[in-house]
Amino acid sequence: VQLVESGGGLVQPGGTLRLSCAASGFTFSLYAMGWARQVPGKGLQWVSTISKDGTTYLANAVKGRFTISRDNSKNMVYLHMNSLKPDDTAVYYCTRGENRGQGTQVTVSS
């Protein structure tokens, strides 16, 4: 299982980012995929999950601002983040079950 995230960066409060995750090493369409985030010194926080059939789930902290999507033809999963807040600052990880990528840093600051 290999998961490679991209798309993080520095953004001002209220801004938008789209994170991407390229998955390989397994039959992508058969698995639910997700995103989690971690702030230094704190545990991993679940953010969102998309099932293999496209049903989506979002943590209350991001509901209404983030959306998750997937493209099974490209083995890609995305996290669209709108109305970003400083509290969204974290390393974001693409996940498949207990597996996760190396993460991409998102910093929300003016």
N, C-alpha and C positions, 0 to 999 in steps of 0.2 A: 504494500500500500504506500503510495506516494501522494502527498498533498502539498501543493506549492501555492502560497498566497501572494497576491500583489495588489497594488492600488492604494496602500496606506500613504499617509503624509500629514502635513500640517495644514489645518483649515481653520478659518475663523468661526466663532459661534454663529449658528444659523446656516452654516455652509453645508455642502453636499460632497459625499465621496461614494465611489463604488468600489468595493473590494471584489476581487476575483480569486477563484481557486481552481487550479488545474489538477485534476485527479488522474491517477494512472495506477496500473498494477492490479486492478480488479474490475469486475463487470459493473460499471458505474450505475447503470440503470436499475440495478437490483437492490440498491442500498439507499436508505435515508442519509441525508447529508446535513451538516449543521455548521453553525458558527458559535464560538465562545470567545470570551475576552478575559484578560487578566491585567490587573494593576499590580505593580511591584509591592510585595508584602501581603498581598491578598490572594485568596483562592480563585480558581477558575470559575467564571460566571457564564452560565448558559445564556445565549442571546437568541438563537433562532434555529429551527429545524425545518427541513422540507422532506416530506416522505417521497418514496420512489414514484408515487403517482401524482405528486405535486401539491399535496395538502401541506399548508404552511402553519407554523406555530411561532409565536413571538413572545419573548419575555415582556412583562408589563412595563418595564423601564424603557422599552424601545417601541412598544406598540403604537401605531399611528405615525411613526417617524421612519422606521426601517422596514424594508421588505426583502424577502429572500426569493431567489429564483434559481432555476437550473436549466441547462441545455444538455440533454442527454446525447445529442448528436456530436457534441464537442467535449463531453466529459468535464463540464464546467459548472460551478455553482457560484452565485453572486450574492453579495449583500449590498443593497442600495440603502444608503444612509442619508437621510435628510434632516434638516433642523438640528444639526449637531450641537451638542452642549459640552462644556468643559468636562462634565462627569462621564462623557463617552470616551475620554482619553484612556487608552489601554493598548495592549498588544492583542490583536485579533487573530484567532486561530480558526482555520477550517478543520472540521472534524468529521470523522466517520466512526461512529461508536467510540471506542477508547483511543483511536488513532487521531493524531493531529499533525498539522504541518509545523513549519518553523515560525510562523507568525508574521504579521506585518503591523508596524506601529502606526497608530492613529493618534494624533495630537490635536486637540481642539483648544485653540488659544488665540487671543487677540494680540 
